[in-house]
Amino acid sequence: MTDAALKRCPWPGTDPLYVAYHDEEWGVPERDDRALYEKLVLDGFQAGLSWITILRKRDAFRRAFDDFAPEKIVRYTPKKVERLMQDAGIVRNRMKIEGTIASARVWLDMMETGPGFSAFLWDFVNGEPILNHYKAIDQVPAETALSRAISKELKSRGFKFCGPTIVYAFMQATGMVNDHLTTCHRHKACADLGRT
């Protein structure tokens, strides 16, 4: 089957970058602690914007934020924050930049004193992705009781920009929940990845 003939979720449209993200990343179970921190931060930056906007700036974000290494971000000074505020390659929002630094502190604490960030998150779904069977995009929720519970716990620990809608988008992107439509060629592929 040619790439053009593949059935997909409708949201990436025909943008090659968005299609590649849909086909290669979205819904793939992510268990790397640092990668999960990066994704949560980027989802927080997305608030009020479209994901494609963030996706187009992702490489610039990675350069600006030291590849999202929390041990480096936690040492950012007010001078560094000012430099980031001048970086046209990223979303220049002071609260979100400062939230990234605050979240790095919490992430490091979780890595040093607990089972780690990945284990903490995946424990909410008993280590296995939730497999949904939506047939239409309007059936997919913006948030769930579980995303509200995770959001509440993240906030209580000091994470920033992690409301229930952001957390649900994060869960979808990192494969904690498989929300590819059942007609999408990635539904089964991501379901199979979740079983390994």
Secondary structure by P-SEA (a helix, b strand, c coil): cccccccccccccccaaaaaaaacccccccccaaaaaaaaaaaaaaccccaaaaaaaaaaaaaaaccccaaaaaaccaaaaaaaaacccccccaaaaaaaaaaaaaaaaaaaccccaaaaaaccccccccccccccccccccccaaaaaaaaaaaaaccccccaaaaaaaaaaacccccccccccaaaaaaaaaac
